[in-house]
Amino acid sequence: MKKVILVLAISLGISVFFTSCRDTKKKENNTEMHENHKHDTNETAMHDAYQCPMDCEDGKTYDKEGACPVCNMDLKKVEKQ
């Protein structure tokens, strides 16, 4: 009975050891892969957004320049989040 418990404990310890090492290598490889490539700024650029400076419509944004439909002020360019 003691041998069975000992064998199970050793097996569990070895499996935990290999599992933890494998996860660490995956994280290192993912970081390495991410650092070795370049991002194209044209592909990741976001489209411009325009919003009324008076915020008449509680944060509503538009894709094109123009006038606010509520107060007729010129829309101002804002960063999308």
Backbone bond lengths (Angstrom), bond angles and torsions (degrees), N, CA, C in turn:
res aa  C-N    CA-C-N  psi(-1)  N-CA   C-N-CA  omega(-1)  CA-C   N-CA-C  phi
1 M - - - 1.443 - - 1.528 110.62 -
2 K 1.340 116.80 -40.23 1.452 120.84 179.69 1.530 110.87 -65.68
3 K 1.338 116.33 -35.94 1.460 119.98 179.51 1.531 110.69 -65.69
4 V 1.339 116.92 -39.54 1.458 121.28 -179.57 1.527 109.86 -64.32
5 I 1.313 117.22 -44.73 1.461 121.40 178.82 1.524 110.35 -63.88
6 L 1.311 117.12 -41.40 1.460 121.59 179.07 1.530 110.90 -63.56
7 V 1.318 117.61 -44.70 1.461 122.10 179.75 1.534 109.89 -64.06
8 L 1.326 118.20 -42.92 1.459 121.67 178.38 1.534 111.47 -63.38
9 A 1.319 116.85 -41.36 1.465 121.13 179.63 1.524 110.61 -64.94
10 I 1.321 117.43 -42.50 1.468 121.16 178.82 1.522 110.21 -65.95
11 S 1.328 116.94 -42.92 1.467 120.94 178.71 1.526 111.21 -61.39
12 L 1.310 116.44 -43.67 1.456 121.03 178.76 1.528 110.64 -63.32
13 G 1.320 117.04 -43.28 1.463 121.17 179.33 1.513 112.12 -62.69
14 I 1.323 117.58 -42.56 1.464 121.39 179.62 1.525 110.48 -66.50
15 S 1.331 116.87 -42.81 1.469 119.11 -179.35 1.528 111.53 -65.57
16 V 1.318 118.00 -38.78 1.467 121.21 176.81 1.523 110.32 -64.47
17 F 1.324 117.07 -40.35 1.459 121.45 179.72 1.523 111.04 -61.84
18 F 1.322 117.67 -49.27 1.462 120.67 -178.90 1.526 112.41 -67.73
19 T 1.319 117.20 -35.57 1.458 120.41 178.35 1.519 110.86 -65.67
20 S 1.305 117.75 -42.77 1.467 120.41 -179.33 1.525 111.57 -68.51
21 C 1.294 118.46 -35.86 1.465 121.31 177.98 1.521 110.94 -68.43
22 R 1.318 117.68 -38.15 1.457 121.05 -178.59 1.527 110.21 -65.18
23 D 1.324 119.64 -41.24 1.465 122.60 179.38 1.516 111.17 -63.89
24 T 1.321 117.36 -38.31 1.458 121.16 179.79 1.523 110.14 -64.93
25 K 1.303 118.15 -42.31 1.458 120.82 -179.78 1.519 110.97 -65.16
26 K 1.320 118.49 -37.96 1.451 120.87 178.60 1.517 110.35 -61.86
27 K 1.312 117.27 -44.31 1.460 120.45 -179.54 1.522 110.80 -64.28
28 E 1.331 117.39 -41.10 1.454 120.52 179.52 1.525 110.59 -64.79
29 N 1.332 117.29 -42.97 1.457 120.73 -179.46 1.520 111.20 -65.91
30 N 1.324 118.35 -39.53 1.459 120.70 178.81 1.516 111.15 -63.94
31 T 1.324 116.42 -41.05 1.458 120.25 178.47 1.519 109.97 -65.03
32 E 1.332 115.93 -42.88 1.455 120.47 -179.57 1.520 110.65 -64.20
33 M 1.316 117.41 -42.93 1.453 121.07 179.69 1.525 110.76 -64.01
34 H 1.319 117.51 -37.92 1.455 120.76 -178.58 1.521 111.40 -69.22
35 E 1.305 117.74 -35.09 1.456 120.68 -178.00 1.524 112.40 -75.78
36 N 1.334 118.30 -22.40 1.458 121.10 -174.42 1.520 114.09 -86.70
37 H 1.297 119.45 -5.25 1.460 119.37 178.66 1.520 110.04 -114.23
38 K 1.322 114.68 159.91 1.460 119.85 -177.85 1.514 109.79 -107.35
39 H 1.296 116.05 147.30 1.453 121.83 176.21 1.516 109.13 -92.84
40 D 1.318 116.53 136.35 1.450 121.25 175.45 1.522 107.86 -90.14
41 T 1.320 117.06 118.46 1.466 120.51 -175.57 1.508 111.92 -65.77
42 N 1.322 118.33 -27.64 1.461 120.41 179.05 1.523 111.37 -67.73
43 E 1.324 117.35 -35.75 1.459 120.74 -179.40 1.519 112.11 -74.96
44 T 1.317 117.72 -31.83 1.452 120.46 -176.31 1.516 112.95 -95.01
45 A 1.330 118.09 -3.70 1.457 120.25 -179.12 1.524 110.32 -67.96
46 M 1.308 115.49 140.67 1.458 120.19 178.96 1.522 109.14 -95.97
47 H 1.304 115.61 155.11 1.459 120.37 177.94 1.529 109.25 -72.10
48 D 1.335 114.58 153.55 1.459 119.81 179.22 1.524 110.51 -70.52
49 A 1.311 115.73 149.34 1.457 121.68 176.17 1.518 107.86 -126.62
50 Y 1.302 115.43 145.32 1.467 121.42 -178.82 1.519 108.97 -124.27
51 Q 1.340 114.99 141.57 1.461 120.98 -176.38 1.524 109.27 -141.50
52 C 1.315 115.90 150.36 1.457 121.24 177.77 1.530 109.28 -67.36
53 P 1.345 118.83 132.51 1.463 120.27 179.44 1.533 112.53 -65.57
54 M 1.339 117.41 -22.07 1.467 121.01 177.65 1.529 111.93 -87.66
55 D 1.322 117.22 -6.87 1.468 124.16 179.72 1.533 111.08 54.24
56 C 1.324 114.99 48.10 1.468 121.95 -178.12 1.524 112.63 -61.61
57 E 1.329 116.83 -32.87 1.463 120.29 -173.92 1.526 112.47 -109.39
58 D 1.309 116.90 29.64 1.474 123.77 174.65 1.525 113.51 51.81
59 G 1.327 117.00 56.85 1.454 121.31 173.07 1.513 115.81 89.53
60 K 1.301 119.16 4.47 1.459 121.30 179.03 1.521 109.75 -67.53
61 T 1.341 116.27 135.83 1.458 121.23 179.62 1.527 110.13 -118.01
62 Y 1.337 114.72 159.97 1.455 122.34 -179.41 1.521 109.16 -126.17
63 D 1.327 116.73 155.15 1.460 121.86 -178.98 1.531 112.92 -81.48
64 K 1.314 117.66 -23.92 1.464 121.35 -175.31 1.519 111.07 -123.07
65 E 1.340 114.42 156.48 1.457 119.81 174.88 1.522 109.08 -67.55
66 G 1.310 115.49 157.87 1.454 119.78 178.44 1.511 109.89 163.69
67 A 1.317 115.75 -153.81 1.457 121.29 -179.13 1.524 109.40 -114.20
68 C 1.306 115.39 149.89 1.464 121.40 176.81 1.531 108.18 -66.82
69 P 1.323 117.61 132.28 1.465 119.34 -179.55 1.533 112.97 -69.88
70 V 1.329 118.18 -17.06 1.467 121.00 -177.91 1.527 111.04 -90.81
71 C 1.352 117.23 -52.65 1.462 120.40 -173.97 1.529 113.57 -110.71
72 N 1.320 118.44 -4.46 1.464 125.16 178.87 1.529 114.08 65.28
73 M 1.327 118.73 18.31 1.467 120.92 174.47 1.528 108.27 -80.07
74 D 1.338 116.53 154.98 1.461 120.50 177.44 1.524 109.83 -67.36
75 L 1.334 115.76 136.02 1.464 120.48 177.40 1.511 109.76 -71.96
76 K 1.309 117.74 143.28 1.458 123.63 179.60 1.520 109.45 -107.68
77 K 1.326 115.68 147.08 1.459 122.37 -179.87 1.532 110.01 -71.99
78 V 1.333 116.70 131.80 1.470 122.16 176.17 1.519 108.68 -130.86
79 E 1.340 116.64 161.54 1.454 121.66 177.35 1.519 109.25 -85.55
80 K 1.339 116.42 135.16 1.462 119.82 174.64 1.512 108.37 -76.09
81 Q 1.320 116.56 147.06 1.462 120.77 -179.39 1.487 110.57 -112.60
